[in-house]
Amino acid sequence: MIAIISKMRISNTVKQNSIIVLLFIILPIVVYAETDYTIPLKHRVIQEKSLQSHKLAIGTKLTDINITTIEDNTFRLTELVSKGPAIFVFLSVECPVAQRYTMRLKRMHAEFSVKQVTIVGVYSNENDSIDDVKTYLKKSEFPFPIVKDIDGSLARHLSATMTPQAHLIDTKSILRYRGPIDDNRYITRVKHNYLKDAMVAVLNGKTVPIKETPAFGCTIHLPDIPKKKQETYNIHMQQVIQNTKDIINIVMKSIKK
């Protein structure tokens, strides 16, 4: 009889331990099921896992927005693209991958500015202060306009998620390309110049060969989201917490059986 009870206790202990292990596996999946990033072997840095998270589809005509440079010059998006296509490149002072593209962007500016293409560097990361950006600009000496996106409005307007990440907009304010500048942070290993190919196609009135591809580098950390979006986020997190509680309740009931 004692042996039978001992076996039952061992069986229950094993069952409980198995369920606990299962919880450790399930709960992170529930909480982080919507993580949109991965670390591929090719880049060994963060890369977008899917393009489905982008709220702004390629081919969308952008609504107008005011843009102010770090030199305090203000212009509207429609005013900018009326002169020619515009490329908004999201950068970061702290992102080593973005820093590797300094010379490439300067060369691209030299090549395409004569064709009325405007490159605009955008710093949207909350951690990149205006002073940090200005200090970095003294080293990089970018020859094109730079924007410190203080409230993250420009990043949200263009659905920017990574640094470096390029957004090509044509003269009709239509988003024609979004993604990395090329396919490798090491310039000697580049095989596909996504942004340049897209720019050439737009200038020649042709279809962009690759309209969108996952960006790699560093994620953009924006300032606090607007109140309306914050409320939507809170509702989502409440649902996640409730789902987690439901799973725990199911597990606890199975332990008691």
N, C-alpha and C positions, 0 to 999 in steps of 0.2 A: 504493500500500500504506500509506504514511504517512497519507494522507488518510482511509483506511478506519479505521486505528487511532485517529486523532484523533476521528473521528465516534463510535467506540465509547466512547472515554473521556468525551466530552461527553455521550453517551447515558447512561452509568453515573452521571455526576455529576448530571445532571438527575433521574435515577431516585432517587438517594440523597437529593437535596435535597427531592424530592417526598415521599419516605417520612418524612423528618425533620419536614416541615411537617405531614404526616398524624399523626405521633406527638404533636405539640403540640396537635392537635385532639382526638385520641382519649383521651389520658391524663387530661386534666382531667375528661372525661366519665365515665371509669371510676371515678376517685376520688370525684367529687362527684355521681354519678348519683342519690344519695338526698337531695340538698339539698331541703329542704321549704319554701323561702322564695323570694319574688319581690319586685320593686319595681314595683307598678302605677302608671300615670300619674296615676290619681285621687288617690292618697295621697302618692306620691313618698317613701314610707318603706317599710320592710320589712313584708311581709304574708305570712301562711301561703299556700303554693301549693296545698296539698291538706289535707283534713281526715282523710285516710286514716292519717296518722301517729299520730293520737290512739289511745292504748291503752284509753281508757275511753269506751265508747259511750254516747250519749245514751239514757236510760232505764235505766241501770245503777243498782242499789241499792248505795250505798257502804257499805263496812265501816266500823266505828267507828274513831275516831282521837282521840288527845289533842291539844288545841290550847292553846298558851300565848301570851297576849298580851304585848306589850312592857311592860305594867305588872305582869307576872308573875301574871296571873290565868289559871288553868287550867280548862278545861271539855272535855267530850267532844262530838263532833259530834252524837250522838243527843240529848244534853241540849239543845244549841242549837236543833235543828230541832223539838224537841218543843213549843217555844214559838211556832213559826211558820217560814215559809220563810227560808232563809239565802242570802245572796249573797257569795261570796268573790271579791273583785276583786284581781287581782295587779297590783302597782304597782312603780315603781322610782324611786329618788331621782334617778338620772342620765338617765332617759328623758324627753325634752321632750314627747313625745306623751302619756305618762301624766300629766304635770304639768298639761296642758291640761284634764284631766277633774276637777280638784280641786273646782271650784264645782259641776259637774254632779252629782258624787257627793254633795256636801253637800245639794244640793236634793233629790236622790232619797231621801236619808236622812230629810229633813224630811217628805217626802210619804208614805213607806212605813213608817217606824218606828211610826207610830200604828196601823198595820194589823198590827203584830207581825212585821214583816219586819226581819231583822238583816243589816246590811252589815258585812263584815269585810274590812279592807284587809290584804293580805299582801305582804310584801317578801321575796322569795326569792333575789334576785340575790346572788351571792357577794360582789360588790364593794360592796354596800350594807351597811356595818357598822351595828351597833346605834346607835352615836353619830351616824352620818350620818342614820339614820332619825329619831332623836329630834330632831336639829337641824331636819330638814325638817318634822317634825310641828309644831314651834313656829310655823312660817310658815303651814302649811296649816290647822292647827286642825281636823283631822277630828273629828267628834263621835261616831264609831263605833269599835269595837275595832280595834286594829292588831296584827298578828302579824309578828315577825321570824322568818322560816322559816330558822333557822340551818343546818340540815342538808339543807334542800330536801325534806324528807319530805312536807310538805303539798302542794307543787307536784307531786311525783311521784304522790301519792295522787289528785289531781284531774286529772292529765295536763295541767298548765298549761305553756304554751310561750311566751307573749308577755306584754308589759305595754303598755297595759292590756288585761286579759282577764278577763271575768266568768264565774262559774260559779254557776248558780242551782240550789239543792237544795231540794226540797219537804219537807213534814213527815214523809214516809216515807223520807227519806234517798235519794231518787231524783234523779239528775242530770237536770234538765229543760231547761237551756239552757247553752251554752258559746259564747263568742265576744266580739266587741267590744261596748262599751256602746251605741254607735250607729254610723252609717256615715260620720262625718267628724270629723276632729280639730278642724275649725273649726266652732264651734257655730252660726254663721249659715248654714252650708251643710248642716246635718243634715236628712235626709229620712226616715230610718228609725230609730226608737228601739227597737232590737232588745231590749235588756234590759228596758226599761219595759214593752213590749208582752208580753214573756214573763211578767213579774211579774204584770201585770194578769190574764193568762190563768190562771195558777196560782191566784191568789187567788179567781177566779171559777169554778174547777173546769172550765176549758175547755182545749182543746188549744192548746199553744204554737204560734203561727203560723209562726215560723222558729226551729227548735230549735238550729241550729248554723250558724255562718258564719265564714269566716276572719278571725282577729284581725289587727290591724295596729299597728305601733308599734316596739317593741324586743324582741329575743329575750331569754329568761331564761337566764342563765348560772348553773347550779347548782354547788354544791360537788362534790367528788369523789364519783362514784357508788359505791354499796356494792360490796363485793368480788365478789359473785355476778354483778352486772350488769356489772362491769368485765371479768370473765372472758369474758362473752358478747360484749362490745364488742371485746375483743382478738381473739377468734376471727373476728369479722366483718372486722376490719382485716387480719388475716393472709390472709384470702381475697381481699380487695381487692388486697393487695400481690402475691399469687400470680398473680391475673388479669393484673396489670400486667406482671409478669415474662414471662408466657406471650405477651402481645402483643409485647413487645420481642423475644423469641426468634423469633417468626414473622417480624417485620420484618427482623431481622438475617439470617435465612436467605434471605429474598427479595432482600436486597442482594447476597449472595454469588453468587446465580444469574447 
